[in-house]
Amino acid sequence: MVAKVLERPTLVLNRSWQPINVATVERALVMLWNESARVVDPSDFRLYDWADWSQLRPAEGELFIQAVSMRLRVPEVITLTGYDRLPSAAVTFSRRNVFKRDHYTCQYCGLQPGTEELSIDHVIPRSQGGTSTWENCVLACVACNKRKADRTPQQARMKLRRPPVRPTWKPLYAAHRIRIASWAKFVSEAYWNVELER
C-alpha cells in the first residue's frame, strides 16, 4: 500500500508557479527534504517546507504515509525554489509515446490486442523511402502488419483509421492515469493539449 502511495503523481510547478512536470510522491518528498521544493496547499496556496509539512496531520480520509513515529500527508502540488524555465513543447518520438498516441490500438483494424501483439508500422515502408517519424509510423497488430507487409496502405488496400501526426500533449502529464482534482487550480487541460508557438 505504501509503495502505491509513493508512486502517485505530484504536480511540479516552477518558481513562477507554471506547471512543468509531474513527479512521484516519493520524488516530491525527497525534493522537499532537500529544500529544492516547497509543498503548495491547493486550498489556500500556502507554502510548506519539510519542517512545517511534517508537523501537519492528515485529515480524515486523506492519503498519508505511515512513518515510524508519524503520519506524513501526501503532497499533491509542489513548487520548485530555483527553477523558472518553461518545459520544451516537443514530444519525443519514442516507442512508448507512439503507443500512447495511438491508444494501444491497431490503426488499421481497431483492435487492442495488448502490447505484445502490437508493433510499429511504417505507413510508407522504409524500402520505399519511408522514414521513422511521427507522420509515418503507426501501431499495427501482428495480423495487419503481416497483411500490409512491405506495401503502402493503398497498395495493400487497407485504410488507416486516422492519419499519423505529431502529438501535442505533454507526455509527462499524460503518462499518469490518475487525475488530481486540485491540479485544476494550477493547470487546465488546454495547457497540456494546445501546441506552443515556436
Contacts in CASP RR format, 6 or more apart in sequence:
PFRMAT RR
TARGET T0000
AUTHOR 0000-0000-0000
METHOD contacts of the structure
MODEL  1
MVAKVLERPTLVLNRSWQPINVATVERALVMLWNESARVVDPSDFRLYDW
ADWSQLRPAEGELFIQAVSMRLRVPEVITLTGYDRLPSAAVTFSRRNVFK
RDHYTCQYCGLQPGTEELSIDHVIPRSQGGTSTWENCVLACVACNKRKAD
RTPQQARMKLRRPPVRPTWKPLYAAHRIRIASWAKFVSEAYWNVELER
2 65 0 8 1.000
2 66 0 8 1.000
5 25 0 8 1.000
5 63 0 8 1.000
5 64 0 8 1.000
5 65 0 8 1.000
5 74 0 8 1.000
6 24 0 8 1.000
6 25 0 8 1.000
6 26 0 8 1.000
6 65 0 8 1.000
7 24 0 8 1.000
7 25 0 8 1.000
7 26 0 8 1.000
8 24 0 8 1.000
8 25 0 8 1.000
8 63 0 8 1.000
8 74 0 8 1.000
8 178 0 8 1.000
9 22 0 8 1.000
9 23 0 8 1.000
9 24 0 8 1.000
9 25 0 8 1.000
9 176 0 8 1.000
9 178 0 8 1.000
9 180 0 8 1.000
10 22 0 8 1.000
10 23 0 8 1.000
10 24 0 8 1.000
10 25 0 8 1.000
10 27 0 8 1.000
10 28 0 8 1.000
10 75 0 8 1.000
10 76 0 8 1.000
10 77 0 8 1.000
10 78 0 8 1.000
11 19 0 8 1.000
11 22 0 8 1.000
11 76 0 8 1.000
11 77 0 8 1.000
11 78 0 8 1.000
11 180 0 8 1.000
11 183 0 8 1.000
11 186 0 8 1.000
11 187 0 8 1.000
12 19 0 8 1.000
12 20 0 8 1.000
12 21 0 8 1.000
12 22 0 8 1.000
12 23 0 8 1.000
12 28 0 8 1.000
12 37 0 8 1.000
12 78 0 8 1.000
12 79 0 8 1.000
12 80 0 8 1.000
13 19 0 8 1.000
13 20 0 8 1.000
13 40 0 8 1.000
13 77 0 8 1.000
13 78 0 8 1.000
13 79 0 8 1.000
13 80 0 8 1.000
13 186 0 8 1.000
14 20 0 8 1.000
14 79 0 8 1.000
14 80 0 8 1.000
14 83 0 8 1.000
14 84 0 8 1.000
14 85 0 8 1.000
14 86 0 8 1.000
15 79 0 8 1.000
15 80 0 8 1.000
15 81 0 8 1.000
15 82 0 8 1.000
15 83 0 8 1.000
15 84 0 8 1.000
16 84 0 8 1.000
17 40 0 8 1.000
17 79 0 8 1.000
17 186 0 8 1.000
18 86 0 8 1.000
19 173 0 8 1.000
19 183 0 8 1.000
19 186 0 8 1.000
19 187 0 8 1.000
19 191 0 8 1.000
19 192 0 8 1.000
20 80 0 8 1.000
20 83 0 8 1.000
20 85 0 8 1.000
20 86 0 8 1.000
20 87 0 8 1.000
21 87 0 8 1.000
21 172 0 8 1.000
22 172 0 8 1.000
22 173 0 8 1.000
22 175 0 8 1.000
22 176 0 8 1.000
23 31 0 8 1.000
23 78 0 8 1.000
25 65 0 8 1.000
25 74 0 8 1.000
25 75 0 8 1.000
28 37 0 8 1.000
28 39 0 8 1.000
28 75 0 8 1.000
28 78 0 8 1.000
29 65 0 8 1.000
29 72 0 8 1.000
29 75 0 8 1.000
31 37 0 8 1.000
31 78 0 8 1.000
31 80 0 8 1.000
32 38 0 8 1.000
32 39 0 8 1.000
32 49 0 8 1.000
32 50 0 8 1.000
32 53 0 8 1.000
32 75 0 8 1.000
32 78 0 8 1.000
33 50 0 8 1.000
35 49 0 8 1.000
35 50 0 8 1.000
35 81 0 8 1.000
36 80 0 8 1.000
36 81 0 8 1.000
36 82 0 8 1.000
37 78 0 8 1.000
37 79 0 8 1.000
37 80 0 8 1.000
37 81 0 8 1.000
38 47 0 8 1.000
38 48 0 8 1.000
38 49 0 8 1.000
38 78 0 8 1.000
38 79 0 8 1.000
38 81 0 8 1.000
39 47 0 8 1.000
39 48 0 8 1.000
39 53 0 8 1.000
39 75 0 8 1.000
39 77 0 8 1.000
39 78 0 8 1.000
40 46 0 8 1.000
40 47 0 8 1.000
40 77 0 8 1.000
40 78 0 8 1.000
40 79 0 8 1.000
40 186 0 8 1.000
41 47 0 8 1.000
41 48 0 8 1.000
42 76 0 8 1.000
42 77 0 8 1.000
42 182 0 8 1.000
42 183 0 8 1.000
42 185 0 8 1.000
42 186 0 8 1.000
43 182 0 8 1.000
47 79 0 8 1.000
48 56 0 8 1.000
53 72 0 8 1.000
53 73 0 8 1.000
53 75 0 8 1.000
54 70 0 8 1.000
54 72 0 8 1.000
56 73 0 8 1.000
57 71 0 8 1.000
57 73 0 8 1.000
58 64 0 8 1.000
58 71 0 8 1.000
58 72 0 8 1.000
58 73 0 8 1.000
58 74 0 8 1.000
62 73 0 8 1.000
62 74 0 8 1.000
63 73 0 8 1.000
63 74 0 8 1.000
64 71 0 8 1.000
64 72 0 8 1.000
64 73 0 8 1.000
64 74 0 8 1.000
65 71 0 8 1.000
65 72 0 8 1.000
65 74 0 8 1.000
66 72 0 8 1.000
76 180 0 8 1.000
76 182 0 8 1.000
76 183 0 8 1.000
77 182 0 8 1.000
77 183 0 8 1.000
77 186 0 8 1.000
87 170 0 8 1.000
87 172 0 8 1.000
89 195 0 8 1.000
89 196 0 8 1.000
89 198 0 8 1.000
91 97 0 8 1.000
91 134 0 8 1.000
91 166 0 8 1.000
91 167 0 8 1.000
91 168 0 8 1.000
91 169 0 8 1.000
91 170 0 8 1.000
91 171 0 8 1.000
92 171 0 8 1.000
93 132 0 8 1.000
93 133 0 8 1.000
93 134 0 8 1.000
95 120 0 8 1.000
97 167 0 8 1.000
97 171 0 8 1.000
98 120 0 8 1.000
98 134 0 8 1.000
98 137 0 8 1.000
98 138 0 8 1.000
98 139 0 8 1.000
99 115 0 8 1.000
99 118 0 8 1.000
99 139 0 8 1.000
100 167 0 8 1.000
100 171 0 8 1.000
100 174 0 8 1.000
100 175 0 8 1.000
101 134 0 8 1.000
101 164 0 8 1.000
101 167 0 8 1.000
102 138 0 8 1.000
102 139 0 8 1.000
103 112 0 8 1.000
104 112 0 8 1.000
104 114 0 8 1.000
104 115 0 8 1.000
104 118 0 8 1.000
104 139 0 8 1.000
105 111 0 8 1.000
105 112 0 8 1.000
105 139 0 8 1.000
105 161 0 8 1.000
106 112 0 8 1.000
106 113 0 8 1.000
106 118 0 8 1.000
106 139 0 8 1.000
106 140 0 8 1.000
106 141 0 8 1.000
106 144 0 8 1.000
107 121 0 8 1.000
107 138 0 8 1.000
107 139 0 8 1.000
107 140 0 8 1.000
107 160 0 8 1.000
107 161 0 8 1.000
107 162 0 8 1.000
107 164 0 8 1.000
108 138 0 8 1.000
108 140 0 8 1.000
108 141 0 8 1.000
108 144 0 8 1.000
108 148 0 8 1.000
108 153 0 8 1.000
108 158 0 8 1.000
108 159 0 8 1.000
108 160 0 8 1.000
108 161 0 8 1.000
109 141 0 8 1.000
109 143 0 8 1.000
109 144 0 8 1.000
110 161 0 8 1.000
111 141 0 8 1.000
113 141 0 8 1.000
113 142 0 8 1.000
117 141 0 8 1.000
117 142 0 8 1.000
118 139 0 8 1.000
118 140 0 8 1.000
118 141 0 8 1.000
118 142 0 8 1.000
119 139 0 8 1.000
119 140 0 8 1.000
119 142 0 8 1.000
119 145 0 8 1.000
120 137 0 8 1.000
120 138 0 8 1.000
120 139 0 8 1.000
120 140 0 8 1.000
121 137 0 8 1.000
121 138 0 8 1.000
121 139 0 8 1.000
121 140 0 8 1.000
121 144 0 8 1.000
121 145 0 8 1.000
121 148 0 8 1.000
122 130 0 8 1.000
122 131 0 8 1.000
122 132 0 8 1.000
122 136 0 8 1.000
122 137 0 8 1.000
123 130 0 8 1.000
123 136 0 8 1.000
123 137 0 8 1.000
123 138 0 8 1.000
123 152 0 8 1.000
123 153 0 8 1.000
123 160 0 8 1.000
123 164 0 8 1.000
124 130 0 8 1.000
124 136 0 8 1.000
124 152 0 8 1.000
125 150 0 8 1.000
125 151 0 8 1.000
125 152 0 8 1.000
126 132 0 8 1.000
127 150 0 8 1.000
128 150 0 8 1.000
128 152 0 8 1.000
130 136 0 8 1.000
134 164 0 8 1.000
134 165 0 8 1.000
134 166 0 8 1.000
134 167 0 8 1.000
135 163 0 8 1.000
135 164 0 8 1.000
135 165 0 8 1.000
135 166 0 8 1.000
136 164 0 8 1.000
137 164 0 8 1.000
138 160 0 8 1.000
138 164 0 8 1.000
140 148 0 8 1.000
144 158 0 8 1.000
147 156 0 8 1.000
147 158 0 8 1.000
148 156 0 8 1.000
148 158 0 8 1.000
149 156 0 8 1.000
153 159 0 8 1.000
153 160 0 8 1.000
168 193 0 8 1.000
168 194 0 8 1.000
168 195 0 8 1.000
169 192 0 8 1.000
169 193 0 8 1.000
170 192 0 8 1.000
173 192 0 8 1.000
174 192 0 8 1.000
END
